[in-house]
Amino acid sequence: MPDSVTLANDLDRTRRTRKLIEELLTNPTQLGPDFQPVRRFADGTLVAWKARGRGQPGSDVADTLSLLSEARSLGLVERLDWAFRCLAMDTALEAGATAIHITPEPETFRTACPPRLALSFNRGKRELAIGAELHSDAFVDLFRLRAAVEEYRQWGWTMILADVSETTEAAAALSWLLPEQVHVDLADRARLAAPETARLLSAATELGAEILAVGVDTERHRDEAVALGATSGRGRLIGAAGPLPTNGPV
């Protein structure tokens, strides 16, 4: 059993983390976002910008996964996710971007946009082409996922299946999800070599999906992606994540 000092330290960290996340929610600009370009391999055409959140630099929750983990433990993911997606929309529109990819958190499926963010959200839905990345955690509750996908489709969003061979649920969902894109992660060598991945990619492309490679950091990675059938990608070779450019069309 933890001693009193450990419990006191854990409680203090929880209080500090809650305070930090509440501050981020009050001033969402501190969440980022950073954007990473997605480009076609054939001609370098910009497809979209992947919106990536971040916490306060130098804080305990500066990186996205840590921030989400802490928010989840405090029951604040829904509020954080809505704040981030609306901030990403506002930032993209201010820079003149036309298409972004975001990752809706499962806790936010079928939840209502907070009234204070409604103006940003409705404008973003109206003026941006938005792709929703669905990762393996989205498939834990298929009932909620189906309802969320139906709603996203009504909003005009496209579906992007990530973690393509991580769950059998994701593979089984192809026939009703009908994603416009599927991700293949070049960093995960074991998954790339798995026969399930090849079967899923083949099935997805037969249904009309394009393959998007992530982790395209070198020329070799790009060649590997093209050999897998990918037509576009993102990674350090394509462009690093950072603020959107403001000196021309994006």
N, C-alpha and C positions, 0 to 999 in steps of 0.2 A: 504494500500500500504506500502511496506517495507520502512523504513527510510534510510537515506544515510549511517548511521553507519552499519546497517544490510547488505545493498547492498555491502558496502566496505568489510565487513567481508566475505560475500559469495564469492566475487570476489577473495579475498586473498586465501580462501580455495581452490577454483577452480584452481588457479595458482599453489599452493603448491601440490595439488593432481596430476595435469597434469605433473608437474616436477618429482614427485615421480614415476608415472607410466612410464614416458619416461625413467627414470633411470632403472626401472625394465626391460624394453624392451632392453635397452643397455646392461644390465648385468642380463640376465634371471635367473641365479643361485639363485638370491634373491627371486624368485617366489616359491622356494621349489625345487622339489616337495616332499611331504610326500607320503608314500605308506602304504596302509592297506591291510593285507592279506585276501583273500577269500578262505575258506577251505570247503571241503566236510564233512558233519556231520558223515558219516558212518565210515570213517577211518582217518580223519584229513588231507587228501591229499590236497596239495596246488593247487588251481584252477587258481588263478591269483592274481595280485596286483592291487588294486584300487589307481590310481594316484590322489592325492588331492593337489591343489595348495594353496599357502599362500603368503601374502605380507610380507613386512619387519616387523619383530617382533618389537612391540612397536610403530608402525606408526598408522596413522588414518585408513589405509586400510590393517591391518595385517590379517584379516580373509577373507576367499575366497569370501563370499557373498558381503561383503562391497567392496572388491577390484573390483569385477565384476560390482557392481552397479555404482561405481565411473567411471570405464572405459566406461560403457555404456552411462553415461551422457555426456562423453567427446568424444564419437564416436571412442573409442580405443579398443573395445572388439575383433574385428577381429585380430588385431595385437597381442594383449595379448594372445588370444587363440592359435594362431599359435606358438608363442614363447613358451607357456607352453607345448603344446603337443609334440613339438620337444625336449624340455628339458626333458620331462618325458621319451621319447624314448631313448635318449642318456643315461640318468641316469640308466634306467632299463638294457640296454645292457651292460653298464660298470660293473654293479653288477652281471651280468650273469643271469638275469631274462629272462623268455621266453614268458610270457603272462601278459598283463596289460589291465585294463579297464580305459577308459577316457570318459569325457563328452564333446562332441563337442557343442560349443555354436551356436545357430541358425544363428547369424550374420556371422558365418564362413561357413555355408552351401554353397557348390559349389563355393567357392573362391579358388584362386590359392595360392599354397604355396609360400611364399616370396623366391626369388632366394637364399638369404643368408642362408636359412634353408633347401634348397632342399636336400643337402647331408645327413643331419640327418634324414629328413623325408623319403627319399627313402630307407635308410638303415633300419629304423624302420619298414616300410611296409614290407620289405623283410625278416627280421629276427625275428620279434615279432608276436605273436598271439594277436590281438587287438580287444577288445570289445567296441562298442560305446554305451554308456548309453544315451537313449533318454528320456528326462523328459517332463513334460506337456508343457513347453514353445516351445518345438520343434514342436508341433502339431498346432500351431497358423496358420502357412502358410503351408498347406499340399502339395502344388505344389513344394515348395522349399524342403520340407522334402523328398518327393518321389525322387526328383532328387539327393538329398544328399545320400539317402539310396542306390540308384542304383550305385552311385560312390563308396560308402563304400564297397558294395558287390564286385565290380570290384577289389578293393584293397585287398579283402580277409578278411575284417573285419566281425565280428559277431555283431548281433543287440541285445541290452538289453533294454527291455521296463521297465522304472521306472515309479513311480507315477501311478500304474496300474489302479486305479479307479478314478483318479482325473478328467479325461476328457472323454466325450463320443467319442471324436475323436480317442483317444488312443485305446478304445475298438473296434471301427469300423475298425481301421487300422490293426488289427491282421491278417486278411485274406491275405493282401498283404505284410505286414511287415515280417511276419513269424519269430518272434524273437527267438533266441536260448535260451534266458533267460528272465524271468520277475521278477521284484523286488516286495517284499512285505515288507512294513515298519512296524516293530513291535511296534514302538513308536506311531503310529497313530491308537489308539484304535477305534475311530469312523469309520474310513475307513475299518479297519479289520472286523468290525461287519456288514458292509453294504452288503446286498445281491448282489450288483453289483460286489463287489470284488470277492466273491465266484464264480460267473458266469464267470468273466473274467479269473480267474485262471484256472477254469475247461476248458474253451475254449482254453486257451493257451497251457495247457498240452496235450489236444487232438491234437493240431497242432505240438506237439513235443518239446515244450519249457520246460526247467527246471525252477523251482522256486528257487530264491535266496533270502534269508531273510537278511535284513539290520537292524541294531540295536540289534544284538544278544549280549547283555551285561551280561547276567546271564544264569545259567543252566536252569532256568524256561523259559527264552526266547528261548533257544534252543529247549526245549520240545514243546513249542508253535509253533515254526517254523516247526518242523518235523510233528506236527499234521496238519499243513496247507498244507503239501505236499512238503515243501522245502527240497532240497537235499544238499544245501550248504548255507553259510552265511558269513557275516562279522560283526564285532562289537568288543567291548572291551573284551568279552570272547574269541573271536577268535584271537585277536591281535590288539594292538593299532597302530594308524597311526604314522609313523616316517620314518627315513632314511632306505633304504634297507640294509639288512645284507650283509656283504662282506666276511664272513668267510666260505662260502659253497654254494652249488647250491641253487638257489631261483626260 
